[in-house]
């Protein structure tokens, strides 16, 4: 694993936590940041989590020798 893939995995974990937190906030009925902002965070964080994870895996595979 390279430092680049480690940073990408860290970003993936952070965005995954943001998406789970957004789901809980939206399900509570009264999100602290408001419905619109929390929905935007959720909408951005889900694909970003998958993208960062995929790029990290690709980087790790490219550096295996």
Buried (B, 14 or more C-beta within 10 A) or exposed (E): EEEEBEEBBEBBEBBBEBBEBBBEBBEEEEBEEEEEEBBEBBEBBBEBBEBBBEBBBEBBEEEEE
